[in-house]
C-alpha cells in the first residue's frame, strides 16, 4: 500500500471516527435525558387531598357535609354528584377547602371528583365515593294551592304527611324554607301543629300578589329514622278580596268584595250544644267541595243515637277540618234568618248557596261572631286567630 493509500485510509478512519462520535454523544445525552426525566417523575410532588366522608363510606347522614382539603398543594375544582348526575352545590372557603352547601339525599351514592395542583405544579385528579343511609321511612310533604288563584286569607302552607317530631327538627325545616312575594309584604312562618307550617302576612294579602314558596328539604330529618327525599317549590296568586261575616245570633251572613257589601244572606247556624254550636272566629275557606255527604258519625253521633243524620248536600265549602261547611240546606229554609238548627254548618237556601259557591274561592275569609264556642287554630286554617305578634311566637325558631 502506498503512503498515499495509507494516508487515505487513515483519513477515512479519521473521518469515520469523527462521524461516529456525535452518535455516541446523542445516546449519552439520551440516557442523561431519560434519567433526568425519570428523576423528575420520581421527585414530582402531586397535591395531597383529604376527602370527607371517607372513601367507600356507607350510611352517611344526609346532614353531613362533604369537605375536600388540600394538605399539600392547591385545590382546584370539586364536583360531587349522585348516580343520576345531580350535583351537590358547595363553596371554596378562605382556607382553600371546599364544603358542600346543600344537604345530601338519603339512599344515594355519590362520587367526589377533585382536581389539584402540587407544590411543584404537578396536576392531579382524585376521586372518592360514598353512600348515604337508607331511612326507615321517607317523609313526604306537599305545598298547597300550587298554581291556584286564592283569597286574601290563604297562607303559604306546607303540610307534612306525618309529624315533624321535635321543635329542633321543626326549626331546621323552617330555617330552610323561603317565601317571596310580589309586591313585597312582611310576614312570618309559624306552626299550627307539628304537621302544618304556614306563612302569613301581617294582615290580609293585597289582591294580585304573587306568592312563591321554596322548600329545599332534601336530606332533612323529621323524626326517628325519617328523612325527606325531595325538594319542592310552588307559587299561587291572590285574587279579589272577598270577606264574609256570619252573625250567628242574628242568623245572617254579610258578603263584601273589595270592602263593599255585595250580598246579605239569611242563614241558619249550629244549634246550641257542645257538639253542634258553630265556632266563632276567623276562618278561611279551605276548599270548595261541591257535593258532600254529611255523616254525624264523623262528630261522634252514631246511627241510632239522638241527632244522627246522613244527608247529601250541594254547593258545599269547607271551613274547618272538624266538619263545618257553608252549604245548601233546602230542609232548613224555614229557619234561615230566624233560628239556628244545624249541626254546626252554615245553612243557606239552594239559590243563595249556589250564588255563594259561584262567587267564592279557597282562601276567602269568613268571620264568625256570636257564639261561645271558639274556633281553635288547628281546627282549620287558623292563622288569623292570632295577632301578628302571637303568630310569630308560633315559629320554631323563637
C-alpha positions, 0 to 999 in steps of 0.5 A: 500500500502506498503512503498515499493509500495509507494516508487515505485510509487513515483519513477515512478512519479519521473521518469515520471516527469523527462521524461516529462520535456525535452518535455516541454523544446523542445516546449519552445525552439520551440516557442523561435525558431519560434519567433526568426525566425519570428523576423528575417523575420520581421527585414530582410532588402531586397535591395531597387531598383529604376527602370527607366522608371517607372513601367507600363510606356507607350510611352517611347522614344526609346532614353531613357535609362533604369537605375536600382539603388540600394538605399539600398543594392547591385545590382546584375544582370539586364536583360531587354528584349522585348516580343520576348526575345531580350535583351537590352545590358547595363553596371554596372557603378562605382556607382553600377547602371546599364544603358542600352547601346543600344537604345530601339525599338519603339512599344515594351514592355519590362520587367526589371528583377533585382536581389539584395542583402540587407544590411543584405544579404537578396536576392531579385528579382524585376521586372518592365515593360514598353512600348515604343511609337508607331511612326507615321511612321517607317523609313526604310533604306537599305545598298547597294551592300550587298554581291556584288563584286564592283569597286574601286569607290563604297562607303559604302552607306546607303540610307534612304527611306525618309529624315533624317530631321535635321543635329542633327538627321543626326549626331546621325545616323552617330555617330552610324554607323561603317565601317571596312575594310580589309586591313585597309584604312582611310576614312570618312562618309559624306552626299550627301543629307539628304537621302544618307550617304556614306563612302569613302576612301581617294582615290580609294579602293585597289582591294580585300578589304573587306568592312563591314558596321554596322548600329545599328539604332534601336530606332533612330529618323529621323524626326517628329514622325519617328523612325527606327525599325531595325538594319542592317549590310552588307559587299561587296568586291572590285574587279579589278580596272577598270577606264574609261575616256570619252573625250567628245570633242574628242568623245572617251572613254579610258578603263584601268584595273589595270592602263593599257589601255585595250580598246579605244572606239569611242563614241558619247556624249550629244549634246550641250544644257542645257538639253542634254550636258553630265556632266563632272566629276567623276562618278561611275557606279551605276548599270548595267541595261541591257535593258532600255527604254529611255523616254525624258519625264523623262528630261522634253521633252514631246511627241510632243515637239522638241527632244522627243524620246522613244527608247529601248536600250541594254547593258545599265549602269547607271551613274547618277540618272538624266538619263545618261547611257553608252549604245548601240546606233546602230542609232548613229554609224555614229557619234561615234568618230566624233560628239556628238548627244545624249541626254546626254548618252554615245553612243557606237556601239552594239559590243563595248557596249556589250564588255563594259557591259561584262567587267564592274561592279557597282562601276567602275569609269568613268571620264568625261572631256570636257564639261561645264556642271558639274556633281553635287554630288547628281546627282549620286554617287558623292563622288569623286567630292570632295577632301578628305578634302571637303568630310569630311566637308560633315559629320554631325558631323563637 
